[in-house]
Amino acid sequence: MNPYEKLIQKAKEDGLEQTKKGPQTLKRAIKSSKWRLILSTLTVLLLIVPTCYMMTYAYYAFGTKSTTLMDVTSKTLYITEPNTTLEEMEFDMNFSLFSMNLTFEQHKQIGDEFYPAKDYELQFIFNDLVKNRTYSHLDKIYPKYPTETNQWLAHPKQLVEFNSEKEWRVLSGLPEETVVEAYISLTDLYSVDQVENSMSNIDLTWAAIYTGTEETMLSKDGDVVSPIGYPVQPDQTNWSPFRDSVSHEETFLTMLKELKPYEDIAVEVSPHKNLELEERIDYIEKNGFKTYGVVVTGPKSEIEELKNSEIVRHIKLGEVKLWNWQR
């Protein structure tokens, strides 16, 4: 075989060898590309996730502050949930991607003591409330979606769906060794001081303030509104906006103004789905503070005596507990 033929033969052998190795080489190349893609993706994710968490923390720290959302939540509940209070240490806040979770416990005064009323679980995605779950510890629950006539506190000209006489009979049948929470609708509009002075030996815990809408419980636009008001008793709990307040009335009005820019959030937080803050703020500023209904608590016998009061129109019983009155 001459040199030329040898060269041709060697080329054929080399080509045959490469043909045999081709599929294996291709498989190795594909496998290597897959791993490079996986590693690249993991690298990007490991960079993106911490960045997103940093953006979340920055947003709630410097954008819509987490404390602002907490303030809106707590103030809304103080003015819309009669006879309730919140403890600062009960707030539990944690963050996930682009969201903040807020859990806390609400308390209610029955007699001399405060009892758990509701547990709240709220989730905000940026500034939007996307989850609002409540777990009640109460025996009686205020209507979640009040109508014009099923309010527990009623204006003197407003009809009510509950039977007040039946409520008085239930009250009279309770053991003497009990303390009671009661929702009292009044015969007219009074100052809170007038009502408090007429109800001795019990605690007046919350007053519903007349805002020009309560005869019908409808706003100018025809939407159902719910009572708003403020705690009457001094409140020294750390989280309370009424802590060390000189005038609860003025603190209440200030709170309404502070909530107005966040009314959408307040409406979502509150079980009462229409606040109409602008309309009601305007009325209070022009006409002052009068109450048409209050929440009281005290010994069963003392609450029962209110039936003879000239200023009491209706009663709706709330919570009842065993005797804890220490006065």
Legacy VTK file of the C-alpha trace (Angstrom):
# vtk DataFile Version 3.0
C-alpha trace
ASCII
DATASET POLYDATA
POINTS 327 float
0.000 0.000 0.000
1.528 3.259 -1.081
1.688 6.304 1.213
-1.385 7.893 -0.384
-3.516 4.814 0.179
-2.294 4.609 3.797
-3.354 8.226 4.372
-6.815 7.541 2.958
-7.179 4.415 5.096
-6.158 6.282 8.260
-8.660 9.057 7.549
-11.432 6.486 7.156
-10.502 4.819 10.438
-10.399 8.170 12.273
-13.793 9.131 10.839
-15.310 5.808 11.909
-13.931 6.281 15.425
-15.394 9.811 15.691
-18.740 8.531 14.465
-18.782 5.969 17.257
-17.904 8.620 19.891
-20.333 11.272 18.540
-23.509 10.335 20.489
-21.582 10.065 23.755
-20.007 13.468 23.234
-23.384 14.998 22.409
-24.949 13.514 25.564
-22.130 14.875 27.685
-22.602 18.316 26.147
-26.361 18.305 26.797
-25.903 17.145 30.402
-23.284 19.798 30.988
-25.606 22.489 29.573
-28.439 21.375 31.847
-26.283 21.644 34.954
-24.995 25.062 33.885
-28.622 26.202 33.424
-29.653 24.823 36.831
-26.711 26.439 38.591
-27.334 29.748 36.818
-31.013 29.676 37.816
-30.160 28.889 41.445
-27.628 31.694 41.486
-30.199 34.176 40.171
-32.810 32.985 42.689
-30.361 33.223 45.563
-29.731 36.810 44.543
-33.386 37.736 43.890
-34.984 36.343 47.081
-32.794 38.322 49.534
-33.251 41.389 47.369
-37.044 40.983 47.484
-36.965 40.585 51.257
-34.843 43.725 51.541
-37.354 45.574 49.364
-40.205 44.305 51.570
-38.514 45.470 54.769
-37.630 48.795 53.168
-41.220 49.303 51.992
-42.764 48.695 55.398
-40.016 50.617 57.177
-39.852 53.674 54.913
-42.800 53.497 52.498
-46.136 52.556 53.992
-44.820 52.093 57.515
-45.816 48.989 59.405
-46.593 51.173 62.417
-49.015 53.179 60.264
-50.958 50.038 59.389
-50.964 49.038 63.055
-52.206 52.497 64.043
-54.988 52.443 61.452
-56.040 48.973 62.593
-56.109 49.768 66.304
-57.814 53.165 65.956
-60.469 51.732 63.667
-61.362 49.054 66.194
-61.456 51.511 69.096
-64.041 53.700 67.358
-66.154 50.955 65.746
-66.041 48.080 68.265
-67.883 49.095 71.458
-66.262 48.343 74.796
-63.007 46.893 73.486
-59.334 47.542 74.047
-56.016 46.320 72.627
-52.693 45.620 74.284
-49.482 46.696 72.552
-47.598 43.587 73.656
-50.284 41.407 72.073
-49.378 42.598 68.550
-47.328 40.045 66.611
-45.881 41.259 63.318
-43.942 39.217 60.771
-42.949 39.681 57.139
-42.889 37.486 54.050
-42.297 38.373 50.408
-44.044 41.706 49.748
-46.436 41.165 52.663
-46.889 41.794 56.370
-48.874 39.589 58.745
-50.406 41.105 61.852
-52.007 39.099 64.659
-53.370 40.446 67.913
-55.968 39.917 70.614
-58.886 42.183 71.499
-60.299 42.428 75.031
-63.656 43.452 76.459
-64.538 44.739 79.937
-67.246 42.782 81.745
-67.607 43.879 85.331
-64.235 44.744 86.789
-62.138 42.493 84.567
-61.053 42.331 80.939
-61.676 39.139 78.977
-60.462 37.978 75.526
-63.011 39.037 72.930
-61.535 38.257 69.498
-58.317 37.093 67.861
-57.425 38.901 64.631
-55.250 37.660 61.767
-54.552 40.271 59.097
-52.351 40.030 56.029
-51.292 43.046 53.994
-49.686 42.800 50.564
-47.963 46.145 50.317
-50.757 48.519 51.365
-53.724 46.252 50.603
-55.481 44.114 53.202
-55.898 40.710 51.533
-56.839 38.556 54.538
-58.925 39.415 57.571
-59.828 36.524 59.844
-61.349 36.857 63.299
-61.953 34.214 65.931
-64.473 35.238 68.555
-64.474 34.231 72.220
-67.828 35.940 72.809
-71.191 34.391 73.560
-73.003 37.205 71.759
-71.709 38.817 68.600
-72.652 42.217 67.226
-74.107 41.932 63.686
-71.264 41.653 61.189
-73.204 43.476 58.470
-75.642 45.781 60.299
-78.788 46.947 58.540
-80.775 50.068 59.371
-82.775 48.250 62.046
-80.560 45.573 63.608
-78.139 47.892 65.377
-77.576 47.221 69.068
-77.450 50.943 69.793
-80.366 52.875 68.340
-81.168 56.561 67.883
-84.393 57.679 69.686
-86.220 57.833 66.332
-84.853 54.559 65.017
-86.683 51.223 64.980
-84.936 48.108 66.303
-85.336 44.439 65.444
-84.638 43.019 68.894
-87.256 42.767 71.654
-86.140 45.054 74.485
-88.756 43.714 76.905
-87.440 40.212 76.366
-83.933 41.468 77.114
-85.113 42.953 80.424
-86.747 39.636 81.321
-83.562 37.738 80.555
-81.623 40.190 82.702
-83.998 39.759 85.629
-83.567 35.975 85.443
-79.785 36.090 85.768
-78.231 35.139 89.118
-77.431 38.022 91.435
-73.802 36.878 91.504
-73.176 37.961 87.917
-71.790 41.015 86.166
-73.264 42.137 82.863
-72.360 44.092 79.743
-75.355 45.994 78.332
-75.974 48.164 75.269
-78.259 51.034 76.296
-80.189 53.098 73.736
-81.285 56.474 75.078
-84.543 58.433 74.837
-82.847 61.559 73.491
-79.468 63.028 72.661
-77.347 63.762 75.736
-73.831 64.754 76.621
-71.717 61.859 77.820
-71.309 63.567 81.195
-75.096 63.735 81.616
-75.433 60.026 80.953
-72.514 59.096 83.186
-73.883 61.162 86.067
-77.247 59.417 85.798
-75.748 55.921 86.003
-74.036 55.482 89.347
-72.431 52.270 90.630
-71.694 50.967 87.121
-69.036 51.699 84.489
-69.981 53.528 81.307
-67.368 52.040 78.979
-68.219 53.356 75.489
-70.441 56.059 73.977
-71.867 56.157 70.446
-71.625 59.691 69.050
-74.392 61.250 66.965
-73.080 62.250 63.526
-76.259 63.300 61.736
-76.887 59.898 60.131
-78.228 57.803 62.995
-81.975 58.454 62.648
-81.922 56.217 59.576
-78.387 54.759 59.827
-77.930 55.804 56.199
-75.360 58.160 54.723
-76.220 60.868 52.199
-75.508 58.303 49.481
-77.948 55.830 51.000
-75.306 53.462 52.373
-75.809 51.759 55.739
-73.510 53.195 58.410
-72.728 51.847 61.848
-72.253 53.507 65.222
-68.908 55.128 65.893
-67.801 56.368 69.269
-65.107 56.299 71.904
-64.200 54.727 75.274
-65.420 56.785 78.217
-63.356 55.293 81.036
-59.679 56.251 81.451
-57.580 53.762 79.500
-53.975 53.264 80.586
-53.154 50.350 78.304
-49.964 51.079 76.384
-51.456 50.815 72.916
-54.599 52.866 73.555
-54.809 56.201 71.688
-56.778 57.415 74.732
-53.893 56.814 77.129
-53.371 60.017 79.152
-55.970 61.770 76.969
-57.167 65.064 78.457
-60.392 65.009 76.393
-61.640 61.736 74.936
-63.972 63.718 72.689
-61.142 65.667 71.078
-58.989 62.536 70.845
-61.874 60.796 69.100
-62.252 63.619 66.562
-58.491 63.660 65.956
-58.568 59.909 65.332
-61.337 60.294 62.749
-59.238 62.862 60.888
-56.145 60.649 61.069
-58.092 57.697 59.691
-59.637 59.603 56.803
-56.623 59.243 54.417
-56.686 55.503 55.143
-60.455 55.036 55.095
-60.263 52.200 52.554
-58.038 50.217 54.908
-60.193 51.134 57.917
-63.313 49.878 56.142
-61.602 46.573 55.376
-60.364 46.177 58.950
-63.699 47.019 60.557
-66.606 44.577 60.475
-68.752 47.623 59.610
-68.310 48.268 55.931
-69.167 51.943 55.606
-67.695 54.701 57.769
-68.380 57.897 55.733
-65.735 59.746 57.740
-65.791 63.047 55.835
-69.537 63.480 56.269
-69.434 62.564 59.950
-66.356 64.635 60.798
-67.999 67.665 59.226
-71.147 67.188 61.313
-69.275 66.785 64.616
-67.145 69.866 63.978
-70.270 71.933 63.361
-72.554 70.492 66.048
-70.368 69.058 68.805
-70.623 65.784 70.693
-73.882 64.149 71.732
-74.568 60.501 72.460
-77.676 58.454 71.732
-76.441 55.130 73.104
-73.830 53.784 75.503
-72.303 50.505 76.642
-72.239 49.886 80.393
-71.060 47.099 82.645
-71.576 46.281 86.287
-73.515 44.076 88.723
-76.691 42.566 87.368
-78.823 44.314 90.016
-77.388 47.745 89.158
-77.946 47.265 85.425
-81.500 46.119 86.137
-82.271 49.381 87.910
-81.717 51.251 84.644
-85.159 50.100 83.526
-86.601 52.855 85.722
-84.336 55.532 84.299
-85.999 58.323 82.328
-83.183 58.434 79.797
-83.132 54.693 78.952
-85.172 53.538 75.941
-83.878 50.081 75.002
-81.442 47.501 76.346
-79.534 44.786 74.510
-77.579 42.335 76.656
-73.978 41.582 75.806
-71.632 39.351 77.777
-72.343 37.919 81.239
-69.685 36.699 83.696
-69.540 35.412 87.242
-69.150 38.008 89.985
-65.859 39.917 89.878
-67.010 43.317 91.150
-64.638 44.577 93.853
-66.344 47.823 94.871
LINES 1 328
327 0 1 2 3 4 5 6 7 8 9 10 11 12 13 14 15 16 17 18 19 20 21 22 23 24 25 26 27 28 29 30 31 32 33 34 35 36 37 38 39 40 41 42 43 44 45 46 47 48 49 50 51 52 53 54 55 56 57 58 59 60 61 62 63 64 65 66 67 68 69 70 71 72 73 74 75 76 77 78 79 80 81 82 83 84 85 86 87 88 89 90 91 92 93 94 95 96 97 98 99 100 101 102 103 104 105 106 107 108 109 110 111 112 113 114 115 116 117 118 119 120 121 122 123 124 125 126 127 128 129 130 131 132 133 134 135 136 137 138 139 140 141 142 143 144 145 146 147 148 149 150 151 152 153 154 155 156 157 158 159 160 161 162 163 164 165 166 167 168 169 170 171 172 173 174 175 176 177 178 179 180 181 182 183 184 185 186 187 188 189 190 191 192 193 194 195 196 197 198 199 200 201 202 203 204 205 206 207 208 209 210 211 212 213 214 215 216 217 218 219 220 221 222 223 224 225 226 227 228 229 230 231 232 233 234 235 236 237 238 239 240 241 242 243 244 245 246 247 248 249 250 251 252 253 254 255 256 257 258 259 260 261 262 263 264 265 266 267 268 269 270 271 272 273 274 275 276 277 278 279 280 281 282 283 284 285 286 287 288 289 290 291 292 293 294 295 296 297 298 299 300 301 302 303 304 305 306 307 308 309 310 311 312 313 314 315 316 317 318 319 320 321 322 323 324 325 326
